[in-house]
Amino acid sequence: MGNSYARCEDYSATTDERTTRRSSLLRRCSRSLKGSLKRDDTTGNSDNNDEEEEEEEEGEGDGKETDVIEEEEREDNNTPPPTLTPEQKQLIKTTWTLIEASVAKVGVVLFMGLFETHPDVQQVFTPFRGLQMEQVKQSKELRAHALRVMGFVEKAVRRLDQPEKLVRMIQECGRNHCHYGAQPDQVQHVVPQFLQAVQPTLGEEWTEDVEEAWSVLLNNLTFIMKEAMVKQRG
């Protein structure tokens, strides 16, 4: 998500057995995601602009959808999360149209909350190291990065019915995060902060079903990102 991140450090040594288990879980989760998305797939569903963007982003990562699980439990949970239902996918698409009008604001709120609750994550970003929260909030770099992240979410939403492209995109994102210096366990911290950031924007449209749908998607995306990061580190 940017060349301003710190250089990747070794995360942890993994045994052959653990690597094999993670690879197996990743394949199972990918198959589960693809099966879920294809059930709701419709031909000709993507627009021409989306197709052009996808050609440019050929090297991007992979994604998966997840259910709502406590953050502490998810970090050590290697079980692939459940996939989105057709109804949940529709809720995500519908509510995203409302979020789009405030993507910059939502993105900034997301990262401000992330840095406040997890200061170690702020230190991963070179431009924000050593800055006070007010300085971070006013920085152009924060807004720019927030827009990039929200743009990534937008692409994920548009690819809900294109599982292969979605998976490749999220996997590449995970590998990039490794190079930028982020740690796998830090990725999961984004989920609750995203949910808190979008809630005020959606207002009365924010329901338990909407929260569940977005939680499922985000937990799946972070699950695949973390698996890709661990695999990248070997």
C-alpha positions as CSV (number, residue, x, y, z in Angstrom):
1,M,0.0,0.0,0.0
2,G,2.9,2.3,-0.3
3,N,6.7,2.5,-0.5
4,S,6.8,4.4,2.7
5,Y,6.6,1.4,4.9
6,A,9.5,0.0,6.8
7,R,11.5,-2.9,5.4
8,C,10.0,-6.3,6.0
9,E,11.4,-8.2,9.0
10,D,11.3,-11.9,9.7
11,Y,7.9,-12.7,11.3
12,S,8.5,-16.2,12.6
13,A,10.1,-19.5,11.7
14,T,7.7,-22.1,10.4
15,T,8.1,-25.8,10.3
16,D,7.4,-27.9,7.1
17,E,4.3,-29.3,8.8
18,R,2.9,-25.8,9.6
19,T,3.6,-24.6,6.1
20,T,1.8,-27.6,4.6
21,R,-1.2,-27.0,6.9
22,R,-1.4,-23.4,6.0
23,S,-1.2,-24.1,2.2
24,S,-4.0,-26.7,2.6
25,L,-6.2,-24.3,4.5
26,L,-5.6,-21.5,2.0
27,R,-6.7,-23.9,-0.9
28,R,-9.8,-24.9,1.1
29,C,-10.7,-21.3,1.8
30,S,-10.2,-20.3,-1.8
31,R,-12.4,-23.1,-3.1
32,S,-15.1,-22.2,-0.5
33,L,-15.0,-18.5,-1.6
34,K,-15.1,-19.3,-5.2
35,G,-18.0,-21.7,-4.7
36,S,-20.0,-19.1,-2.8
37,L,-19.4,-16.3,-5.2
38,K,-20.1,-18.4,-8.3
39,R,-23.6,-19.3,-7.0
40,D,-24.5,-15.7,-7.2
41,D,-22.6,-14.9,-10.4
42,T,-24.3,-13.4,-13.4
43,T,-22.9,-13.1,-16.9
44,G,-22.0,-9.6,-18.1
45,N,-22.3,-8.3,-14.6
46,S,-19.1,-6.2,-14.6
47,D,-18.8,-2.9,-16.5
48,N,-16.1,-2.0,-19.1
49,N,-14.3,0.3,-16.7
50,D,-14.0,-2.6,-14.2
51,E,-12.5,-4.8,-16.9
52,E,-10.0,-2.2,-17.9
53,E,-8.9,-1.7,-14.3
54,E,-8.6,-5.4,-13.8
55,E,-6.1,-5.7,-16.7
56,E,-4.0,-3.0,-15.1
57,E,-4.1,-4.6,-11.7
58,E,-3.3,-8.1,-12.9
59,G,-0.7,-8.6,-10.2
60,E,-2.9,-7.8,-7.2
61,G,-3.8,-10.1,-4.4
62,D,-6.6,-12.5,-3.3
63,G,-9.6,-12.3,-1.0
64,K,-12.0,-14.3,1.1
65,E,-15.0,-13.6,3.2
66,T,-15.4,-14.2,6.9
67,D,-17.7,-14.2,9.9
68,V,-17.7,-12.1,13.0
69,I,-15.2,-13.5,15.5
70,E,-13.4,-11.8,18.3
71,E,-10.1,-10.3,17.2
72,E,-8.1,-12.1,19.7
73,E,-9.5,-15.4,18.7
74,R,-9.0,-14.8,14.9
75,E,-5.2,-14.1,15.3
76,D,-4.5,-17.7,16.2
77,N,-7.3,-19.3,14.3
78,N,-6.2,-21.1,11.2
79,T,-9.7,-22.3,10.3
80,P,-11.0,-20.7,7.1
81,P,-14.0,-18.4,7.8
82,P,-17.4,-19.0,6.3
83,T,-18.3,-17.4,3.0
84,L,-20.8,-14.6,2.2
85,T,-24.4,-15.5,1.4
86,P,-26.0,-14.0,-1.7
87,E,-28.0,-11.8,0.6
88,Q,-24.9,-10.5,2.4
89,K,-23.2,-9.8,-0.9
90,Q,-26.1,-7.7,-1.9
91,L,-26.1,-5.8,1.4
92,I,-22.4,-5.0,0.9
93,K,-23.0,-3.7,-2.7
94,T,-26.0,-1.6,-1.6
95,T,-24.3,0.0,1.4
96,W,-21.1,0.6,-0.5
97,T,-22.9,3.0,-2.8
98,L,-23.7,5.1,0.4
99,I,-20.1,4.8,1.7
100,E,-18.6,5.9,-1.6
101,A,-19.6,9.6,-1.1
102,S,-17.5,9.7,2.1
103,V,-14.6,7.4,1.3
104,A,-11.9,9.9,2.3
105,K,-13.5,10.7,5.6
106,V,-14.2,7.1,6.4
107,G,-10.6,6.2,5.5
108,V,-9.1,8.8,7.7
109,V,-11.3,7.9,10.6
110,L,-10.3,4.2,10.1
111,F,-6.6,4.9,10.3
112,M,-6.9,7.4,13.2
113,G,-8.7,4.8,15.2
114,L,-6.2,2.1,14.2
115,F,-3.2,4.2,15.2
116,E,-4.9,5.2,18.5
117,T,-5.7,1.6,19.5
118,H,-2.5,0.1,18.1
119,P,0.4,2.5,18.2
120,D,2.7,-0.1,16.9
121,V,0.9,-0.1,13.5
122,Q,1.6,3.7,13.2
123,Q,5.3,3.0,13.4
124,V,5.1,0.8,10.3
125,F,4.4,3.9,8.3
126,T,7.5,5.9,7.8
127,P,5.8,9.3,7.4
128,F,3.9,8.9,10.6
129,R,6.6,7.7,12.9
130,G,7.0,9.9,16.0
131,L,4.1,12.2,15.1
132,Q,1.4,13.2,17.5
133,M,-2.1,12.1,16.6
134,E,-3.2,15.6,15.6
135,Q,-0.1,15.9,13.3
136,V,-1.0,12.6,11.7
137,K,-4.6,13.6,11.2
138,Q,-3.6,16.8,9.4
139,S,-1.1,15.1,7.1
140,K,-1.7,14.8,3.4
141,E,0.0,11.4,3.5
142,L,-2.8,10.0,5.7
143,R,-5.5,11.2,3.4
144,A,-3.7,9.8,0.4
145,H,-3.2,6.4,2.0
146,A,-6.8,6.3,3.3
147,L,-8.0,6.8,-0.3
148,R,-5.8,4.0,-1.5
149,V,-7.1,1.6,1.1
150,M,-10.8,2.6,0.4
151,G,-10.1,2.2,-3.3
152,F,-8.9,-1.3,-2.6
153,V,-12.1,-2.1,-0.7
154,E,-14.1,-0.7,-3.7
155,K,-12.3,-3.1,-6.0
156,A,-13.0,-6.0,-3.7
157,V,-16.7,-5.2,-3.6
158,R,-16.8,-5.0,-7.4
159,R,-15.1,-8.4,-7.6
160,L,-17.5,-10.3,-5.3
161,D,-18.9,-12.0,-8.4
162,Q,-15.4,-12.5,-9.9
163,P,-13.7,-14.8,-7.3
164,E,-10.5,-15.6,-9.2
165,K,-9.7,-12.0,-9.7
166,L,-10.7,-11.2,-6.1
167,V,-8.4,-13.9,-4.7
168,R,-5.4,-12.8,-6.8
169,M,-5.9,-9.2,-5.8
170,I,-6.0,-9.9,-2.1
171,Q,-3.1,-12.3,-2.1
172,E,-0.9,-9.8,-3.9
173,C,-1.9,-7.2,-1.3
174,G,-0.8,-9.5,1.4
175,R,2.5,-10.1,-0.2
176,N,3.1,-6.4,-0.6
177,H,2.3,-5.8,3.0
178,C,5.1,-8.2,4.0
179,H,7.5,-6.2,1.9
180,Y,6.3,-3.0,3.4
181,G,7.0,-4.2,7.0
182,A,3.6,-5.0,8.3
183,Q,3.1,-8.1,10.4
184,P,0.4,-10.6,9.8
185,D,-1.2,-10.2,13.2
186,Q,-1.5,-6.4,12.6
187,V,-3.8,-6.9,9.5
188,Q,-6.7,-8.1,11.6
189,H,-6.8,-4.9,13.6
190,V,-8.3,-3.1,10.6
191,V,-11.6,-5.0,10.7
192,P,-13.2,-3.4,13.9
193,Q,-11.8,0.0,12.9
194,F,-13.4,-0.2,9.5
195,L,-16.8,-1.2,11.0
196,Q,-16.7,1.7,13.4
197,A,-15.7,4.2,10.7
198,V,-18.5,3.3,8.3
199,Q,-21.3,3.1,10.9
200,P,-21.8,6.9,11.3
201,T,-21.8,7.3,7.5
202,L,-24.6,4.7,7.0
203,G,-26.7,6.1,9.8
204,E,-30.1,4.3,9.9
205,E,-28.9,2.0,7.2
206,W,-26.5,0.4,9.6
207,T,-28.2,-2.7,10.9
208,E,-27.0,-6.0,12.5
209,D,-27.3,-7.7,9.2
210,V,-25.2,-5.0,7.5
211,E,-22.6,-5.3,10.2
212,E,-22.5,-9.0,9.9
213,A,-22.1,-8.9,6.1
214,W,-19.2,-6.5,6.2
215,S,-17.6,-8.4,9.1
216,V,-17.8,-11.6,7.0
217,L,-16.2,-10.0,4.0
218,L,-13.4,-8.2,5.9
219,N,-12.5,-11.2,8.0
220,N,-12.2,-13.3,4.9
221,L,-10.0,-10.7,3.2
222,T,-7.7,-10.4,6.2
223,F,-7.5,-14.1,6.5
224,I,-6.2,-14.5,3.0
225,M,-3.9,-11.6,3.3
226,K,-2.3,-13.0,6.5
227,E,-1.9,-16.4,4.9
228,A,-0.2,-14.8,1.9
229,M,2.1,-12.8,4.2
230,V,3.2,-15.9,6.2
231,K,3.8,-17.8,3.0
232,Q,5.8,-14.9,1.5
233,R,8.0,-15.0,4.6
234,G,8.5,-18.7,4.3
